[in-house]
Amino acid sequence: MSTLFTRKKMGRPRVESEEIRSRVQQPLLGGLDAWAEAHGIPRAEAARRLIDLGLAAYEFAQASSEIDRDRARSKLLEKLGQSRAGS
C-alpha cells in the first residue's frame, strides 16, 4: 500500500481580510508607534487594535437602548482590557 503525502504550501496562510493603505501624518504616527511599543506589538497590529477600540467606542456612543448600551459597554471594556494586557 502506498502513502500519498501532500506538500505543505509555502507562505502565509489565507485569511479573510483585505489590505488597506493610508497616509498618516507624523504626530499621529508617533502616537501609534508609542502605543505599539508600550504594548509590545508591531505597528500594524497596534493600528488594527486601535481601530477595533474606536469602533467599539462608537458602537457604545450610538447605542439607543439600555440593553444595547450594556452590551456595547461590556464589549468596549473587554477590548480595553485586552489592549492593556497586550494580548
Residue pairs with C-beta under 8 A, 6 or more apart in sequence:
24 32
32 43
32 46
32 47
32 50
33 43
33 46
35 46
35 50
36 42
36 43
36 45
36 46
39 46
39 49
39 83
39 86
40 86
41 49
41 86
49 79
49 82
49 83
52 79
53 76
53 79
53 80
53 83
56 72
56 75
56 76
56 79
57 76
59 72
59 75
59 76
60 69
60 72
60 73
60 75
60 76
62 72
63 69
63 71
63 72
